[in-house]
Amino acid sequence: MSRKLQQALEQQREYYIDKLLLIGVYDSLVLDGMTTTELKTEYNYFFYDVPSKKVSTLKKA
């Protein structure tokens, strides 16, 4: 893997960890054990409130 790609992935991982630590649901030990994809999924779950959007869509149908 190229050096720039590795640095970009590390920055992305740090970003998600920082944001998830802000809400206080996870501690750093749990976040360190997660993959970047898992971190991104959890970030989207909490920050974009995806569950409530899915529920509101189901209620309309």
N, C-alpha and C positions, 0 to 999 in steps of 0.2 A: 504494500500500500504506500502511496506517495506520502511524503511528509505533510503537504498541504491538506490532503484529504484527512489524514490522521488528526491534524490540528482542528479541522472543521468539525469532525465528529466529537472530539473532546469538548469543544466549545458548545456544541449543541447539547451534549450530555450535561454539562455544567449549568447551562441555561435552564433546562427542565428540572434539574435537582434544586436549583435556587428557588424557582417558582413554586415547586411542590413543598419545599420547606417553609415558605411564607404562609401557607394555609394551615400548617401544623398537623396535618393528617398522618404524615409519615415522619419517621425519624431518619437520620442520615444513614444508619446501619441498614435499614430496609432499602432505601434508595440506592445505596452503593451496590446492592445485590441484583438490581434490576437492569435489564438491557435498555438500550436507547429506545427501542421500539416500545417497550413496556412503559418507559417514562413518558414518551410522547402520548401514548394512549391514556395514561392517567392524567396527564396535563390537560388533554382535550376533554376528558370526562368532567374534571372539576372546573376548568376555566371557561369552557364554552357551554356548559350546562346541557350536554347532549341528552341525558335521560329525560329531562322535562320537555325537550322539544319532541322527542319520540312519543311521549305520552300524549301531548297535546295533538299530535298528528293522528294518533289512534282514536282519540275521543271524537274527532271530527268525522271520521269514516263511518 
